[in-house]
Amino acid sequence: MGEKAKGEKEVEAGESLDGLDRRFRQWRESRRRGEHIPPQLWEAAVGMARKHGVPRIANKLRLDIGGLSRRMEGAAGQAQASMAETKFVELFAAPAPAATIVVRECVIELENARGVKMRVELNGQGLAGLAHLCSGFWSAA
């Protein structure tokens, strides 16, 4: 496994604001003149700004408030664009033998943290692909 440059380690789950501040300080101490902030640090800063607000994070991490705001808007736009790409998903299940067909009806409504909603109406053997469909919906959010 190759080593990553200082400040370019993956975003740590549950990282504290002080921990992220330390990562920014380490990167600033080791960077070359004109070197841009690594995408991993920007992603972590955007994540913190979602939790704590842009002004607080920009001040704490010594970032341009406008730049951080634009990156937050860009991240939100990318998420919306990826959700907008999927318009319709059709599932096909193998038909059961005629003697064993049991008709059941089910309606499932899902809503993710961003407020995107999905309604699924199933009957017959439609439950076979439900787990895969739900997994796709949650991962697109």
Buried (B, 14 or more C-beta within 10 A) or exposed (E): EEEEEBBEBEBEEEBEBEEBBEBBEBBBEEBEEEEEBBEBBBBBBBBBBEEEEBEEBBEBBEBEEEEBBEBBEEBEEEBEEEBEEEEEEEBEEEEEEEEEEEEEEEEEEBEEEEEBEBEBEBEBBBBBBBEEBBEEBEEBB
